Amino acid sequence: MLRAQYAIALAGAFLLAAPAVQGATSNQQSPTVTFPTSGAKQVTLRACNFLGCTETTQTVTLLDPRPLVGTAGFTPALPEAGQMVRLTGTGTGKPPLTLSWQPAPVAGSPLAAINGGAVWWNTAGLAAGPYTLTFQVQNTAGSVNTVLPITLAAASVLDFYTIDPCRIYDSRLGVVPVLSGVALTIQGTGGNCGVPAGARALAANITVIAPTGAGYGSVYPGNYPQPATATLTFGAGQTRSNNAILPLATDGSGALTAILLINGSNAFADLSIDVSGYFLP
C-alpha cells in the first residue's frame, strides 16, 4: 500500500503538536517535520528568554499528493452514434497532473485515448451500442481511474420538411458587421421562420457579403467545438454563397455557431443565413 509522507519546513524554534508527532519538540531555527497523513496539523512556536515565554499556534493544512478523481461525466446523457460527446473530468493531487480519457466498446479493443480533462469524443463512424469511458488522473505518486458506462444509440432517422425561404440571420440589421475570429450564436429554431424546437438540422444558404480580406467561414452546431473544415471560402471584397446542411446543437437549444476568419487586421464582413427546410425525427 502506498503510504504518503508530508514534509514542511518550519521557520523559528517550534514545539510541535500534531497527531503523528504529538509532543515532539525542536530547538532548531528552521526544522523540517514529516507527517504520515494529510489534513489539518497544528504547529506551535514558543519563544522564551529570562523574562518568560510566549507562544503562537498555527494550523497547517497538508494535501494528499496521491492523485484522486474529482468529477467525471459526459453530455449529452443519451448520445447518438455519429455525434460529438463532451467529456469533462477533474482531479486532485500533487502537480503536475496528467488527465486522459480512454473510450472502448464493451466487447472490443480500446479506441484512441484523448488527452485532457475537458475534451470532445467524436463518435463519427462508430457503431451504436455499449461503451466504457475510463477517466485517468496520474502524477508522480501514482494513477487512479474511474470507469463510466455509456451507450451510443442508433442515429435517428430524419424526415425533411420544406418551408418558404426565410432569413434567420442578417448582420446588416445590427450595429456592427461580423468581426474576424468572433464567434456568433445564432438561433436556428423558433422565431419567424417556424422551424420547430425538435429540429436536428437546417437546409440553408450562407452568404458572406463584402469581406475586407480573403478568408473562410464555418457554421456548426452551437454546442460543438469549431471544426477544421470550412462551410464556404471567399476573396477580398467578394460576396459568396454556399448551400449546406447545418446540424443544430445536440443539447436541445437549437443553436448554431458561426465564425468568419478573414485576413488582415480589424477585418470584418457581413453575413446572412437563409433557411429553406429542416430535418426532424
Summary of the structure (lengths in Angstrom):
residues: 281
radius of gyration: 29.1
end to end distance: 53.4
largest distance: 96.6
contacts: 832
relative contact order: 0.14
helix: 3%
strand: 57%
